[in-house]
Amino acid sequence: MAAALAFLAAAGAAAWALGWFWGGAGWPGWPGRPRGATRTPQGLQSLAAAPGMLTEGLHLVGRRMGVRQWEADARRIAQPLEGKALRFEDVQDGVFYREGKAFLNFEGDGGVYEEPTGRLWLQGRFRLQHPQGYRLDARDLVWESGPQRLATQQPVRVEAPEFTVEAGSMVLDVAAGVAHLRDGVTLRQAAGVHVRAPAADWYVETGEVVVYGSAEAWRP
């Protein structure tokens, strides 16, 4: 099947489920940390070893031109002696906003926020969830405030009752509400045809997945 294929999950019922597992202690059922982590900014070592001011439990807010784009709570935040990059650990109750409304909730290991550039690095494992129930698990993400884009070169997994979607990398265009899944995509239906293709677009609000390129379909 060379043409695009579309899969639609009911907006209220469909939620996407993971097929790629990341390791270390943390969420249940995630054995074994993968090799070859994505490069992250200098200074993501343990906060305990970092010079500067260490603060327990603060609320972070990312804005662009006065508009709130994201916010999150972090258990520990370190302000270095030089520069304006904030390093943080144990992210909870995070929210990315789209058109002023909550778009994706998130939680995860930690990262770095550069307030002057609006760039946010989310280091380690992160779980993102849409209010309708779609769930995305990923690691080592970078947020660009200008285009409102969240990207990773690491494998991702989307989870729903009817489907799971796995891909080698992702660029999530928050402004458009679509995730571009690349570097090999596998869709698995709970009952029915499975599809493997080079790329796909996942429309987060509706649950629709459009597959691109030469696709292989099979029944389990």
Backbone hydrogen bonds, N-H to C=O, Kabsch-Sander energy under -0.5 kcal/mol:
donor,donor_aa,acceptor,acceptor_aa,energy
5,L,211,V,-1.5
7,F,209,V,-2.3
9,A,7,F,-0.5
13,A,10,A,-0.6
14,A,10,A,-3.4
17,A,158,V,-1.1
17,A,159,E,-2.3
17,A,163,F,-1.5
30,W,27,W,-0.9
44,L,41,P,-0.6
49,A,46,S,-1.3
50,A,47,L,-1.4
53,M,79,Q,-2.3
55,T,77,I,-3.3
57,G,55,T,-0.5
57,G,75,R,-3.9
58,L,74,A,-1.5
60,L,58,L,-0.5
60,L,72,A,-3.4
62,G,70,W,-2.8
63,R,61,V,-0.5
64,R,67,V,-2.2
67,V,64,R,-1.9
68,R,66,G,-0.5
69,Q,62,G,-3.1
70,W,62,G,-1.6
71,E,95,V,-1.8
72,A,60,L,-2.3
73,D,92,Q,-2.8
74,A,58,L,-2.3
75,R,89,E,-1.4
75,R,90,D,-1.3
76,R,89,E,-1.2
77,I,55,T,-2.8
78,A,87,R,-3.3
79,Q,53,M,-2.9
86,L,113,Y,-2.9
87,R,78,A,-2.3
88,F,111,G,-2.3
89,E,76,R,-2.1
90,D,109,D,-3.4
91,V,108,G,-1.9
92,Q,73,D,-2.8
94,G,106,F,-2.4
95,V,71,E,-2.7
96,F,104,L,-3.0
97,Y,69,Q,-3.0
98,R,101,K,-3.0
101,K,98,R,-1.8
103,F,96,F,-3.1
104,L,96,F,-1.6
105,N,129,Q,-2.9
106,F,94,G,-2.1
107,E,127,R,-1.5
108,G,91,V,-1.7
109,D,125,R,-1.4
110,G,123,Q,-1.3
111,G,88,F,-2.2
112,V,121,W,-1.7
113,Y,86,L,-2.7
114,E,119,R,-2.8
115,E,84,K,-0.9
115,E,113,Y,-0.8
118,G,114,E,-2.1
119,R,114,E,-0.9
120,L,143,W,-1.9
121,W,112,V,-3.2
122,L,120,L,-0.5
122,L,141,L,-3.1
123,Q,110,G,-2.3
123,Q,121,W,-0.7
126,F,138,A,-3.1
127,R,107,E,-2.6
128,L,136,L,-3.4
129,Q,105,N,-2.5
130,H,134,Y,-3.0
133,G,130,H,-2.5
135,R,16,W,-0.7
135,R,159,E,-1.6
136,L,128,L,-3.4
137,D,157,R,-2.8
138,A,126,F,-2.5
140,D,124,G,-1.8
141,L,122,L,-1.9
142,V,151,A,-2.4
143,W,120,L,-3.3
144,E,142,V,-0.5
144,E,149,R,-2.8
145,S,143,W,-0.6
148,Q,144,E,-0.9
149,R,144,E,-1.8
150,L,172,L,-2.6
151,A,142,V,-2.3
152,T,170,M,-2.5
156,V,167,A,-2.2
157,R,137,D,-2.0
158,V,165,V,-2.9
159,E,16,W,-3.9
159,E,135,R,-2.8
160,A,16,W,-1.3
160,A,163,F,-2.0
164,T,188,R,-1.7
165,V,17,A,-0.7
165,V,158,V,-2.3
166,E,186,T,-2.2
167,A,156,V,-1.9
168,G,182,R,-1.3
168,G,184,G,-1.0
169,S,182,R,-1.5
170,M,152,T,-2.3
171,V,180,H,-2.0
172,L,150,L,-3.8
173,D,171,V,-0.7
173,D,178,V,-2.7
174,V,148,Q,-1.8
174,V,172,L,-1.1
175,A,148,Q,-0.9
177,G,173,D,-1.6
178,V,173,D,-1.6
179,A,202,W,-3.0
180,H,171,V,-3.3
180,H,178,V,-0.5
181,L,179,A,-0.8
181,L,200,A,-3.0
182,R,169,S,-1.9
184,G,198,P,-2.3
185,V,197,A,-3.3
186,T,166,E,-2.4
187,L,195,V,-3.2
188,R,164,T,-2.6
190,A,162,E,-2.8
194,H,218,W,-3.4
195,V,187,L,-2.3
196,R,216,E,-2.8
197,A,185,V,-2.6
199,A,212,Y,-1.3
200,A,181,L,-2.5
201,D,210,V,-2.6
202,W,179,A,-2.9
203,Y,201,D,-0.6
203,Y,208,E,-3.2
204,V,177,G,-1.4
204,V,202,W,-0.9
205,E,177,G,-0.6
207,G,203,Y,-2.6
208,E,203,Y,-0.6
209,V,7,F,-2.7
210,V,201,D,-2.7
211,V,5,L,-3.2
211,V,209,V,-0.5
212,Y,199,A,-2.9
213,G,2,A,-0.5
215,A,1,M,-2.9
215,A,213,G,-0.7
216,E,196,R,-3.0
218,W,194,H,-2.1
